[in-house]
Amino acid sequence: MQMKQILVATDFSEQSDSAIRHAVNIACSTEAALRIVHVVETPADEEGLESAQPAVQHWHIDDEARVASEVEACAAEGIDIAQEIVDAPSTAEGLQSVVDTHGADLTIVGSTGLSGVKQALLGSTAQKVLRTVQTHVLVARGESPPAKGYERILIPTDFSVPAEKALQLAVVLAAPNAQFDLVHFWRVPEATRADEHSQLVIDTVGNSVKGRGRKLLESFQKEAPNAKFYSVQASPERGISKKLEEGAYDLVVVGSYGRSNLRRWLLGSVAEYAARTSPCAVAVARPD
C-alpha cells in the first residue's frame, strides 16, 4: 500500500488544527502530497444556492485567506501542499467530490474531545465522513505523531480481509521501529459457560485463536518485526477500552466492511466504537 495523496478537512476550529498537524506529519513520513480542504456548506437545491450566492461569495473570500494562512504555516515542512474551497451541502459530500476529482488515499478529520466520562464526542461531521467518504479515514485525536510516523499502534483483528487491510494501513502510518499490538477479542456463548464442559470449549477456542495469531505474526514479521499478538477473552468493546487504558497508544487501526448500494460504509460496531471512544487517533481502513 502506498500513500500518494492525503486530504485534510478544516473548519478553522481547534479540532481541525489538530487534524492538520496529524496530516502534516503523516505527509512527511509517507512523502505524500497534502491537500487542505474547506467545505462551504451551501443549499442543496439550485434555487436556494442561487439566492445565497452573495453570501457564499463573501464566505469564499474570507475562507480562501484563512486556508492560505494554514497552508503557509505548513510550508516550512517541505511537503507538496495544496488548498481547495468546495461548495457542497455537507462536509462529507464536499470531501467526496474532492476524492472523485483528485483521488486520495487517506482523508483526515478532527473530532471533539473527550467528556468527563472518557466518552469521545465524535461529532456528526466526523461520523458522516467515516461512513460515506470512500477512502481510508483517520479521526485525529490526541498528540500528533512524530514526523517519522506513529510509534505504538493497537490493531484489533478478527483475521478477516478487512483486518488485513487494517494491518497494511498501519504499516504505512507507522514509524520504522513502531510497536504493533495485534489483539483478537473473543467470547464463548453464555450457555456454554454454564455447561460442565465449558472449560474444554474455552481451552479449545483459546488454543485455536493463539494458533491463528502465530500465523498472522509470521506473515507480518517482515513489515513489523516488533509486532506482538494477544488473545483476549472479552467483548471487543470492553477489551479495546482496557487495552487503551493499559497502553500508551498513539493510534488505533481497524478494518471496516464493504459499502452498500447506497455507498454507505458498513463500519460495524467495533470500528465505530473505537472511533467514538479512543483517546488517541483512529484510522479506519476501507475495503477495496
DOVO-24127 format. One line per 3 residues: their letters; for each residue x, y, z negated of N, C-alpha, C. Coordinates in Angstrom, 2 decimals. Example, Ala and Ser with C-alpha at 12.3 -4.5 7.8 and 13.67 -1.06 7.14 Angstrom:
BEGIN
AS) 13.19/-5.69/-7.80/12.30/-4.50/-7.80/13.20/-3.30/-7.80; 12.85/-2.25/-7.08/13.67/-1.06/-7.14/12.90/0.03/-7.87
//
This chain:
BEGIN
MQM) 0.85/-1.20/0.00/0.00/0.00/0.00/0.88/1.24/0.00; 0.58/2.19/0.90/1.36/3.42/0.98/0.47/4.63/0.74; 0.97/5.57/-0.01/0.22/6.79/-0.31/0.74/7.89/0.62
KQI) -0.13/8.31/1.56/0.28/9.34/2.52/-0.34/10.70/2.23; -1.59/10.72/1.82/-2.24/11.99/1.54/-3.14/11.88/0.32; -3.06/12.89/-0.52/-3.84/12.96/-1.76/-4.73/14.19/-1.71
LVA) -5.99/14.03/-2.09/-6.91/15.16/-2.25/-7.10/15.41/-3.74; -7.15/16.67/-4.11/-7.49/17.00/-5.50/-8.52/18.12/-5.47; -9.59/17.91/-6.21/-10.68/18.89/-6.25/-10.40/19.93/-7.33
TDF) -10.68/21.19/-7.02/-10.55/22.24/-8.03/-11.81/23.08/-8.09; -12.22/23.40/-9.31/-13.29/24.38/-9.52/-12.76/25.49/-10.42; -11.41/25.55/-10.53/-10.70/26.58/-11.28/-10.90/26.46/-12.79
SEQ) -11.35/25.30/-13.24/-11.54/25.06/-14.67/-10.28/24.48/-15.27; -10.27/24.38/-16.59/-9.14/23.74/-17.28/-9.00/22.29/-16.88; -10.14/21.62/-16.66/-10.11/20.21/-16.27/-9.50/20.03/-14.88
SDS) -9.84/20.92/-13.95/-9.26/20.79/-12.61/-7.80/21.21/-12.60; -7.39/22.10/-13.50/-5.97/22.41/-13.64/-5.19/21.16/-14.04; -5.77/20.37/-14.94/-5.14/19.11/-15.34/-5.08/18.15/-14.15
AIR) -6.15/18.10/-13.36/-6.17/17.23/-12.19/-5.08/17.61/-11.21; -4.86/18.92/-11.03/-3.81/19.38/-10.11/-2.43/18.98/-10.63; -2.21/19.07/-11.93/-0.92/18.66/-12.48/-0.66/17.17/-12.25
HAV) -1.70/16.36/-12.46/-1.57/14.93/-12.15/-1.27/14.74/-10.66; -2.00/15.46/-9.81/-1.86/15.30/-8.36/-0.46/15.69/-7.89; 0.06/16.79/-8.41/1.40/17.24/-8.01/2.45/16.19/-8.35
NIA) 2.38/15.65/-9.56/3.38/14.67/-9.96/3.23/13.35/-9.20; 2.00/12.97/-8.89/1.80/11.76/-8.08/2.35/12.00/-6.67; 2.11/13.18/-6.11/2.64/13.50/-4.79/4.17/13.48/-4.80
CST) 4.77/13.95/-5.87/6.23/13.92/-5.98/6.75/12.48/-6.02; 6.10/11.64/-6.81/6.60/10.26/-6.98/6.34/9.40/-5.75; 5.29/9.70/-4.99/4.94/8.88/-3.82/5.34/9.52/-2.50
EAA) 5.80/10.78/-2.55/6.16/11.55/-1.34/4.96/11.71/-0.42; 3.78/11.81/-1.01/2.56/12.02/-0.24/2.29/13.51/-0.07; 1.54/13.86/0.97/1.07/15.23/1.15/-0.09/15.47/0.20
LRI) -0.26/16.72/-0.19/-1.31/17.08/-1.14/-2.22/18.15/-0.52; -3.51/17.95/-0.66/-4.48/18.94/-0.18/-5.38/19.34/-1.36; -5.34/20.61/-1.74/-6.20/21.13/-2.80/-7.50/21.62/-2.18
VHV) -8.62/21.07/-2.64/-9.92/21.34/-2.02/-10.86/21.96/-3.03; -11.48/23.06/-2.63/-12.55/23.65/-3.43/-13.83/23.59/-2.61; -14.88/23.05/-3.21/-16.18/22.93/-2.53/-17.10/24.04/-3.01
VET) -17.58/24.85/-2.06/-18.59/25.86/-2.36/-19.94/25.18/-2.18; -20.64/24.97/-3.28/-21.92/24.26/-3.22/-22.98/25.19/-2.64; -23.53/24.78/-1.51/-24.48/25.60/-0.75/-25.78/24.82/-0.54
PAD) -26.87/25.53/-0.19/-28.14/24.83/0.04/-28.01/23.78/1.13; -28.74/22.67/0.97/-28.66/21.58/1.93/-29.41/21.89/3.22; -30.48/22.69/3.15/-31.28/22.98/4.35/-30.71/24.19/5.09
EEG) -30.83/24.18/6.40/-30.24/25.22/7.24/-30.85/26.59/6.95; -32.15/26.63/6.72/-32.80/27.92/6.46/-32.28/28.53/5.15; -32.16/27.69/4.13/-31.63/28.17/2.86/-30.19/28.60/2.97
LES) -29.41/27.85/3.77/-28.00/28.19/3.94/-27.84/29.51/4.67; -28.68/29.74/5.69/-28.60/30.98/6.46/-28.91/32.19/5.57; -29.91/32.09/4.74/-30.27/33.20/3.86/-29.22/33.44/2.78
AQP) -28.44/32.39/2.48/-27.43/32.51/1.43/-26.07/32.94/1.97; -25.95/33.12/3.30/-24.66/33.41/3.90/-23.93/34.62/3.32; -24.61/35.74/3.04/-23.88/36.88/2.46/-23.18/36.53/1.15
AVQ) -23.88/35.79/0.29/-23.27/35.38/-0.98/-22.13/34.39/-0.74; -22.36/33.44/0.19/-21.34/32.43/0.49/-20.06/33.09/1.00; -20.20/34.10/1.84/-19.02/34.80/2.38/-18.22/35.47/1.26
HWH) -18.89/36.06/0.31/-18.20/36.67/-0.83/-17.49/35.60/-1.66; -18.17/34.46/-1.85/-17.55/33.37/-2.60/-16.27/32.90/-1.89; -16.34/32.79/-0.57/-15.18/32.32/0.19/-13.98/33.24/0.00
IDD) -14.22/34.54/0.10/-13.11/35.49/-0.03/-12.43/35.35/-1.39; -13.25/35.25/-2.43/-12.71/35.13/-3.78/-12.04/33.78/-3.98; -12.70/32.71/-3.54/-12.19/31.37/-3.78/-10.92/31.08/-2.98
EAR) -10.84/31.60/-1.77/-9.63/31.39/-0.97/-8.41/31.98/-1.67; -8.58/33.15/-2.28/-7.47/33.77/-3.00/-7.09/32.94/-4.23; -8.09/32.38/-4.91/-7.80/31.60/-6.11/-7.13/30.27/-5.75
VAS) -7.57/29.64/-4.67/-6.92/28.40/-4.24/-5.49/28.69/-3.77; -5.31/29.80/-3.04/-3.97/30.16/-2.59/-3.03/30.37/-3.76; -3.56/30.92/-4.85/-2.75/31.11/-6.04/-2.33/29.76/-6.63
EVE) -3.23/28.78/-6.62/-2.90/27.46/-7.14/-1.87/26.78/-6.25; -2.01/26.95/-4.94/-1.04/26.38/-4.01/0.34/26.99/-4.24; 0.38/28.30/-4.41/1.65/29.00/-4.64/2.32/28.51/-5.92
ACA) 1.51/28.25/-6.94/2.07/27.77/-8.21/2.69/26.38/-8.07; 2.21/25.60/-7.09/2.72/24.24/-6.88/3.86/24.19/-5.86; 4.08/25.28/-5.15/5.02/25.27/-4.03/6.44/24.94/-4.46
AEG) 6.80/25.29/-5.68/8.16/25.06/-6.15/8.50/23.58/-6.24; 7.50/22.72/-6.26/7.74/21.28/-6.39/8.29/20.68/-5.10; 8.23/21.42/-3.99/8.79/20.94/-2.75/7.96/19.89/-2.04
IDI) 6.67/19.82/-2.31/5.81/18.85/-1.64/5.06/19.52/-0.50; 4.58/18.70/0.42/3.76/19.19/1.53/2.37/19.46/0.99; 1.97/20.71/0.95/0.72/21.07/0.29/-0.13/21.97/1.18
AQE) -1.43/21.70/1.21/-2.37/22.49/2.00/-3.57/22.82/1.14; -4.39/23.74/1.62/-5.59/24.13/0.89/-6.78/24.13/1.83; -7.97/23.97/1.25/-9.18/23.94/2.07/-10.39/24.34/1.24
IVD) -11.24/25.17/1.85/-12.53/25.54/1.27/-13.61/24.86/2.10; -14.53/24.18/1.45/-15.56/23.42/2.16/-16.94/23.83/1.65; -17.88/24.04/2.57/-19.28/24.25/2.21/-20.00/22.91/2.22
APS) -20.69/22.58/1.14/-21.42/21.32/1.08/-22.44/21.40/-0.04; -23.49/20.58/0.01/-24.49/20.59/-1.07/-23.94/20.16/-2.42; -22.85/19.35/-2.42/-22.26/18.90/-3.68/-20.77/18.71/-3.49
TAE) -20.05/18.68/-4.60/-18.60/18.46/-4.53/-18.28/17.11/-3.92; -19.02/16.07/-4.30/-18.76/14.74/-3.77/-18.93/14.71/-2.25; -19.99/15.35/-1.74/-20.21/15.37/-0.30/-19.13/16.19/0.41
GLQ) -18.71/17.28/-0.21/-17.65/18.08/0.38/-16.33/17.32/0.45; -15.98/16.60/-0.61/-14.75/15.82/-0.60/-14.82/14.70/0.42; -16.00/14.08/0.56/-16.13/13.03/1.56/-15.94/13.58/2.96
SVV) -16.40/14.81/3.22/-16.21/15.41/4.54/-14.73/15.64/4.82; -13.96/16.00/3.79/-12.52/16.18/3.96/-11.86/14.82/4.24; -12.29/13.79/3.52/-11.78/12.44/3.76/-12.06/12.03/5.20
DTH) -13.27/12.28/5.68/-13.64/11.91/7.04/-12.81/12.66/8.07; -12.50/13.92/7.79/-11.76/14.75/8.75/-10.27/14.48/8.73; -9.69/14.41/7.54/-8.24/14.32/7.43/-7.74/12.96/6.95
GAD) -8.60/12.19/6.37/-8.16/10.94/5.76/-7.50/11.22/4.43; -7.54/10.27/3.55/-6.88/10.39/2.25/-6.77/9.01/1.65; -5.74/8.82/0.87/-5.56/7.54/0.18/-6.02/7.60/-1.26
LTI) -6.08/8.82/-1.81/-6.46/8.98/-3.21/-7.14/10.33/-3.39; -8.26/10.33/-4.12/-8.94/11.56/-4.49/-8.86/11.71/-6.01; -8.48/12.90/-6.46/-8.30/13.14/-7.90/-9.27/14.21/-8.35
VGS) -9.96/13.93/-9.45/-10.89/14.89/-10.03/-10.61/15.01/-11.53; -10.99/16.13/-12.10/-10.87/16.31/-13.54/-12.12/15.81/-14.24; -12.04/15.70/-15.54/-13.21/15.34/-16.33/-13.21/16.18/-17.59
TGL) -14.34/16.23/-18.25/-14.39/16.93/-19.52/-13.73/16.07/-20.59; -13.44/16.66/-21.72/-12.66/15.99/-22.76/-13.43/15.01/-23.59; -12.78/14.47/-24.59/-13.39/13.50/-25.48/-14.21/14.20/-26.55
SGV) -15.29/13.59/-26.96/-16.11/14.15/-28.03/-15.57/13.69/-29.37; -16.25/14.08/-30.44/-15.81/13.72/-31.77/-15.86/12.24/-32.06; -16.63/11.48/-31.25/-16.67/10.03/-31.46/-15.84/9.31/-30.41
KQA) -14.91/10.03/-29.80/-14.00/9.47/-28.80/-14.74/8.91/-27.59; -15.82/9.55/-27.23/-16.57/9.12/-26.06/-16.34/10.17/-24.97; -15.76/9.75/-23.86/-15.44/10.71/-22.81/-16.72/11.22/-22.16
LLG) -16.77/12.52/-21.96/-17.88/13.13/-21.24/-17.45/13.25/-19.79; -17.73/12.22/-19.01/-17.21/12.14/-17.66/-17.69/13.29/-16.80; -18.95/13.67/-16.94/-19.48/14.76/-16.14/-20.10/14.23/-14.86
STA) -21.16/14.88/-14.40/-21.89/14.39/-13.23/-21.05/14.46/-11.97; -20.21/15.48/-11.82/-19.42/15.61/-10.60/-18.40/14.47/-10.49; -17.65/14.23/-11.55/-16.67/13.14/-11.52/-17.35/11.80/-11.29
QKV) -18.50/11.60/-11.91/-19.22/10.34/-11.74/-19.66/10.14/-10.29; -20.19/11.20/-9.67/-20.62/11.09/-8.27/-19.44/10.84/-7.34; -18.31/11.48/-7.62/-17.12/11.24/-6.80/-16.67/9.80/-6.94
LRT) -16.65/9.28/-8.15/-16.28/7.89/-8.38/-17.17/6.94/-7.59; -18.44/7.23/-7.56/-19.40/6.30/-6.97/-19.52/6.42/-5.46; -19.18/7.56/-4.89/-19.52/7.78/-3.48/-18.36/8.10/-2.56
VQT) -17.29/8.70/-3.03/-16.21/9.08/-2.12/-15.38/7.84/-1.78; -15.17/7.62/-0.49/-14.60/6.36/-0.02/-13.07/6.41/0.03; -12.47/6.58/-1.11/-11.03/6.45/-1.32/-10.82/5.85/-2.70
HVL) -9.57/5.51/-3.00/-9.26/5.29/-4.40/-9.51/6.61/-5.12; -9.98/6.54/-6.34/-10.30/7.76/-7.10/-9.59/7.71/-8.45; -8.99/8.84/-8.82/-8.35/8.95/-10.14/-9.04/10.05/-10.93
VAR) -9.50/9.71/-12.11/-10.06/10.69/-13.04/-8.93/11.14/-13.95; -8.53/12.41/-13.81/-7.38/12.92/-14.56/-7.79/13.25/-15.98; -7.05/12.71/-16.91/-7.31/12.97/-18.32/-6.02/12.74/-19.08
GES) -5.79/13.49/-20.13/-4.56/13.32/-20.90/-3.38/13.98/-20.22; -2.19/13.67/-20.70/-0.97/14.27/-20.16/-0.73/13.80/-18.74; -0.26/14.72/-17.88/0.09/14.33/-16.53/1.36/13.49/-16.56
PPA) 1.55/12.60/-15.58/2.71/11.71/-15.60/3.99/12.46/-15.26; 5.14/11.91/-15.60/6.39/12.49/-15.11/6.41/12.43/-13.58; 7.30/13.19/-12.98/7.36/13.22/-11.51/7.70/11.85/-10.92
KGY) 8.26/10.96/-11.74/8.62/9.63/-11.23/7.45/8.66/-11.28; 6.35/9.00/-11.95/5.18/8.13/-11.99/4.74/7.78/-13.39; 3.59/7.08/-13.49/3.06/6.66/-14.80/3.94/5.56/-15.38
ERI) 4.09/5.57/-16.70/5.09/4.70/-17.33/4.52/3.50/-18.08; 3.29/3.60/-18.57/2.68/2.44/-19.23/1.24/2.32/-18.76; 0.96/1.21/-18.10/-0.30/1.06/-17.37/-1.06/-0.17/-17.85
LIP) -2.33/0.03/-18.15/-3.23/-1.06/-18.54/-4.07/-1.44/-17.32; -4.09/-2.75/-17.02/-4.84/-3.24/-15.85/-5.74/-4.39/-16.28; -7.01/-4.12/-16.57/-7.95/-5.22/-16.80/-8.11/-6.02/-15.51
TDF) -8.08/-7.34/-15.59/-8.18/-8.15/-14.38/-9.15/-9.31/-14.59; -9.88/-9.64/-13.52/-10.71/-10.83/-13.53/-10.27/-11.79/-12.42; -9.05/-11.57/-11.91/-8.43/-12.43/-10.89/-9.15/-12.35/-9.54
SVP) -9.96/-11.33/-9.33/-10.73/-11.19/-8.09/-9.94/-10.36/-7.08; -10.48/-10.27/-5.85/-9.87/-9.43/-4.82/-9.84/-7.96/-5.25; -10.94/-7.40/-5.81/-10.85/-6.02/-6.31/-9.76/-5.85/-7.36
AEK) -9.56/-6.85/-8.21/-8.50/-6.76/-9.21/-7.13/-6.75/-8.55; -6.96/-7.47/-7.45/-5.70/-7.43/-6.70/-5.46/-6.03/-6.14; -6.52/-5.38/-5.66/-6.38/-4.01/-5.17/-5.94/-3.08/-6.29
ALQ) -6.44/-3.31/-7.49/-6.03/-2.50/-8.63/-4.54/-2.68/-8.91; -4.04/-3.91/-8.81/-2.62/-4.15/-9.00/-1.79/-3.40/-7.97; -2.21/-3.45/-6.72/-1.48/-2.76/-5.66/-1.45/-1.25/-5.88
LAV) -2.59/-0.69/-6.29/-2.64/0.74/-6.56/-1.77/1.10/-7.76; -1.78/0.26/-8.79/-0.97/0.52/-9.98/0.51/0.58/-9.63; 0.96/-0.30/-8.75/2.37/-0.30/-8.35/2.74/1.01/-7.66
VLA) 1.85/1.51/-6.81/2.12/2.76/-6.10/2.23/3.94/-7.06; 1.40/3.95/-8.09/1.35/5.08/-9.02/2.37/4.99/-10.15; 3.06/3.87/-10.25/3.92/3.61/-11.41/5.32/4.16/-11.22
APN) 5.95/4.48/-12.34/7.37/4.81/-12.37/8.18/3.54/-12.08; 9.44/3.68/-11.66/10.24/2.50/-11.28/10.32/1.42/-12.37; 10.44/1.81/-13.62/10.56/0.82/-14.70/9.32/0.79/-15.59
AQF) 8.17/1.00/-14.98/6.92/1.06/-15.75/6.60/-0.28/-16.40; 5.88/-0.20/-17.53/5.37/-1.39/-18.20/3.92/-1.60/-17.77; 3.63/-2.78/-17.22/2.27/-3.14/-16.82/1.72/-4.16/-17.81
DLV) 0.58/-3.87/-18.39/-0.10/-4.83/-19.25/-1.36/-5.30/-18.52; -1.31/-6.54/-18.02/-2.45/-7.15/-17.35/-3.25/-7.91/-18.40; -4.54/-7.68/-18.47/-5.36/-8.28/-19.51/-6.63/-8.88/-18.90
HFW) -6.90/-10.12/-19.26/-8.17/-10.74/-18.90/-8.99/-10.92/-20.16; -10.18/-10.34/-20.18/-11.10/-10.46/-21.31/-12.13/-11.53/-20.99; -12.39/-12.41/-21.95/-13.33/-13.49/-21.68/-14.07/-13.88/-22.96
RVP) -15.23/-14.46/-22.78/-16.04/-14.96/-23.88/-16.73/-16.24/-23.46; -17.06/-17.08/-24.40/-17.89/-18.25/-24.11/-19.32/-17.90/-24.53; -20.30/-18.60/-23.97/-21.70/-18.28/-24.31/-21.99/-18.41/-25.79
EAT) -22.89/-17.60/-26.27/-23.26/-17.62/-27.69/-23.70/-19.01/-28.14; -24.48/-19.69/-27.32/-24.98/-21.02/-27.70/-23.82/-22.01/-27.85; -22.80/-21.87/-27.02/-21.66/-22.78/-27.09/-20.90/-22.59/-28.38
RAD) -20.77/-21.36/-28.84/-20.02/-21.09/-30.06/-20.64/-21.79/-31.28; -21.96/-21.99/-31.23/-22.64/-22.62/-32.36/-22.60/-24.15/-32.29; -22.15/-24.67/-31.16/-22.12/-26.12/-30.98/-20.93/-26.73/-31.72
EHS) -21.05/-28.03/-32.10/-19.97/-28.69/-32.84/-18.72/-28.87/-32.00; -18.86/-28.78/-30.67/-17.71/-28.94/-29.78/-17.22/-27.59/-29.25; -17.63/-26.52/-29.91/-17.32/-25.19/-29.39/-15.81/-24.93/-29.29
QLV) -15.04/-25.45/-30.26/-13.59/-25.18/-30.24/-12.94/-25.80/-29.02; -13.44/-26.97/-28.61/-12.91/-27.62/-27.40/-13.16/-26.73/-26.18; -14.36/-26.18/-26.10/-14.68/-25.29/-24.97/-13.78/-24.06/-24.99
IDT) -13.64/-23.46/-26.18/-12.81/-22.26/-26.31/-11.37/-22.55/-25.92; -10.83/-23.67/-26.39/-9.45/-24.03/-26.07/-9.28/-24.28/-24.57; -10.26/-24.94/-23.96/-10.17/-25.25/-22.54/-10.19/-23.98/-21.70
VGN) -11.12/-23.09/-22.02/-11.21/-21.82/-21.28/-9.96/-20.99/-21.50; -9.52/-20.91/-22.75/-8.33/-20.12/-23.06/-7.10/-20.62/-22.33; -6.89/-21.94/-22.27/-5.75/-22.51/-21.55/-5.83/-22.23/-20.05
SVK) -7.05/-22.31/-19.51/-7.24/-22.01/-18.09/-6.88/-20.57/-17.77; -7.32/-19.65/-18.63/-7.01/-18.23/-18.43/-5.51/-17.99/-18.49; -4.84/-18.59/-19.47/-3.39/-18.40/-19.58/-2.66/-18.95/-18.36
GRG) -3.14/-20.07/-17.83/-2.53/-20.63/-16.63/-2.67/-19.71/-15.43; -3.86/-19.14/-15.26/-4.07/-18.21/-14.16/-3.25/-16.94/-14.36; -3.10/-16.54/-15.61/-2.29/-15.37/-15.91/-0.83/-15.58/-15.54
RKL) -0.29/-16.77/-15.83/1.10/-17.07/-15.46/1.30/-17.01/-13.96; 0.35/-17.55/-13.21/0.45/-17.50/-11.75/0.38/-16.07/-11.24; -0.47/-15.26/-11.88/-0.59/-13.86/-11.48/0.73/-13.13/-11.72
LES) 1.36/-13.35/-12.86/2.64/-12.70/-13.15/3.71/-13.14/-12.16; 3.71/-14.41/-11.79/4.69/-14.91/-10.82/4.55/-14.21/-9.48; 3.31/-13.99/-9.05/3.08/-13.33/-7.76/3.38/-11.84/-7.83
FQK) 3.42/-11.31/-9.04/3.57/-9.87/-9.28/4.99/-9.52/-9.74; 5.86/-10.55/-9.88/7.15/-10.38/-10.51/8.07/-9.42/-9.74; 8.07/-9.51/-8.43/8.96/-8.68/-7.63/8.64/-7.20/-7.77
EAP) 7.34/-6.86/-7.70/6.93/-5.46/-7.78/6.97/-4.93/-9.21; 6.78/-5.80/-10.17/6.67/-5.34/-11.57/7.35/-6.32/-12.51; 8.67/-6.27/-12.60/9.38/-7.22/-13.46/9.06/-7.04/-14.95
NAK) 8.55/-5.87/-15.34/8.21/-5.63/-16.74/6.76/-5.97/-17.09; 6.06/-6.61/-16.17/4.65/-6.91/-16.41/4.47/-8.01/-17.46; 3.42/-7.86/-18.25/3.03/-8.87/-19.23/1.55/-9.19/-19.04
FYS) 1.18/-10.43/-19.40/-0.22/-10.84/-19.29/-0.75/-11.20/-20.67; -1.99/-10.77/-20.93/-2.65/-11.05/-22.20/-4.02/-11.67/-21.94; -4.31/-12.73/-22.66/-5.64/-13.34/-22.65/-6.34/-12.93/-23.94
VQA) -7.47/-12.24/-23.81/-8.14/-11.69/-24.98/-9.58/-12.18/-25.01; -9.95/-12.82/-26.12/-11.31/-13.32/-26.29/-12.18/-12.20/-26.85; -12.75/-11.44/-25.94/-13.60/-10.29/-26.31/-14.32/-9.83/-25.07
SPE) -15.36/-9.04/-25.26/-16.02/-8.43/-24.11/-15.07/-7.43/-23.48; -15.16/-7.19/-22.18/-14.27/-6.20/-21.56/-14.35/-4.83/-22.23; -15.56/-4.39/-22.55/-15.71/-3.06/-23.15/-15.00/-2.97/-24.50
RGI) -15.27/-3.95/-25.36/-14.63/-3.93/-26.68/-13.13/-4.14/-26.56; -12.74/-5.04/-25.67/-11.31/-5.33/-25.50/-10.54/-4.14/-24.97; -11.09/-3.44/-24.00/-10.42/-2.26/-23.45/-10.26/-1.20/-24.53
SKK) -11.31/-0.97/-25.29/-11.23/0.03/-26.37/-10.12/-0.30/-27.35; -10.02/-1.58/-27.72/-8.99/-1.97/-28.69/-7.60/-1.81/-28.11; -7.41/-2.22/-26.84/-6.09/-2.08/-26.22/-5.69/-0.62/-26.13
LEE) -6.63/0.25/-25.82/-6.32/1.67/-25.71/-5.98/2.28/-27.06; -6.59/1.76/-28.10/-6.27/2.23/-29.46/-4.89/1.76/-29.88; -4.51/0.57/-29.46/-3.24/-0.02/-29.89/-2.04/0.48/-29.08
GAY) -2.27/0.76/-27.80/-1.15/1.08/-26.93/-1.16/2.52/-26.44; 0.04/3.06/-26.24/0.17/4.44/-25.77/0.19/4.44/-24.24; -0.95/4.11/-23.65/-1.04/4.05/-22.19/-1.22/5.45/-21.60
DLV) -0.68/5.65/-20.41/-0.94/6.91/-19.71/-1.80/6.71/-18.47; -2.16/5.44/-18.17/-3.02/5.17/-17.01/-3.71/3.82/-17.19; -4.99/3.78/-16.81/-5.74/2.53/-16.69/-6.12/2.40/-15.22
VVG) -5.92/1.20/-14.65/-6.29/0.97/-13.25/-7.25/-0.21/-13.20; -8.41/0.00/-12.59/-9.42/-1.04/-12.50/-9.89/-1.16/-11.05; -10.35/-2.34/-10.69/-10.90/-2.56/-9.36/-12.39/-2.32/-9.35
SYG) -12.91/-1.95/-8.20/-14.35/-1.80/-8.04/-14.81/-2.78/-6.97; -16.10/-3.00/-6.92/-16.65/-3.87/-5.89/-17.13/-3.04/-4.72; -17.61/-3.70/-3.68/-17.90/-3.02/-2.42/-19.01/-2.01/-2.49
RSN) -19.30/-1.39/-1.36/-20.35/-0.38/-1.33/-21.59/-0.96/-0.66; -22.74/-0.44/-1.01/-24.00/-0.92/-0.46/-24.24/-0.26/0.88; -25.40/-0.56/1.48/-25.76/0.08/2.75/-25.95/1.58/2.60
LRR) -26.13/2.05/1.38/-26.27/3.49/1.13/-24.91/4.13/0.87; -23.82/3.38/1.16/-22.46/3.88/0.98/-22.20/4.29/-0.46; -22.77/3.53/-1.39/-22.54/3.82/-2.81/-21.63/2.75/-3.39
WLL) -20.74/3.18/-4.24/-19.86/2.24/-4.92/-20.66/1.43/-5.93; -20.40/0.13/-5.91/-20.94/-0.72/-6.97/-19.81/-0.90/-7.97; -19.63/0.10/-8.81/-18.45/0.15/-9.66/-18.39/-1.01/-10.65
GSV) -19.51/-1.39/-11.16/-19.50/-2.40/-12.21/-19.30/-1.75/-13.56; -19.74/-2.44/-14.59/-19.73/-1.85/-15.92/-18.32/-1.61/-16.44; -17.36/-2.47/-16.09/-16.01/-2.33/-16.63/-15.34/-1.07/-16.08
AEY) -15.40/-0.87/-14.76/-14.77/0.31/-14.17/-15.41/1.59/-14.69; -16.73/1.60/-14.75/-17.40/2.80/-15.20/-17.15/3.06/-16.69; -17.11/1.99/-17.47/-16.84/2.15/-18.90/-15.44/2.72/-19.11
AAR) -14.46/2.19/-18.40/-13.09/2.68/-18.55/-13.00/4.15/-18.16; -13.61/4.52/-17.04/-13.55/5.91/-16.59/-14.25/6.85/-17.56; -15.25/6.34/-18.25/-16.04/7.17/-19.15/-15.41/7.31/-20.53
TSP) -14.65/6.34/-20.97/-14.21/6.32/-22.36/-12.71/6.41/-22.58; -11.92/6.19/-21.58/-10.47/6.16/-21.78/-9.92/7.55/-22.13; -8.99/7.63/-23.09/-8.37/8.92/-23.41/-7.29/9.32/-22.42
CAV) -6.89/8.38/-21.54/-5.88/8.68/-20.54/-6.49/8.62/-19.14; -5.70/8.90/-18.14/-6.19/8.89/-16.76/-6.65/7.49/-16.36; -7.66/7.44/-15.49/-8.20/6.17/-14.99/-8.26/6.21/-13.47
AVA) -7.67/5.21/-12.83/-7.75/5.09/-11.38/-8.65/3.91/-11.04; -9.56/4.13/-10.11/-10.47/3.08/-9.65/-10.11/2.76/-8.21; -9.69/1.52/-7.98/-9.26/1.09/-6.65/-10.45/0.64/-5.84
RPD) -10.57/1.16/-4.66/-11.69/0.78/-3.80/-11.35/-0.48/-3.01; -12.36/-1.22/-2.58/-12.12/-2.36/-1.71/-11.85/-1.88/-0.29; -11.38/-2.77/0.58/-11.18/-2.40/1.98/-12.51/-2.16/2.66
//
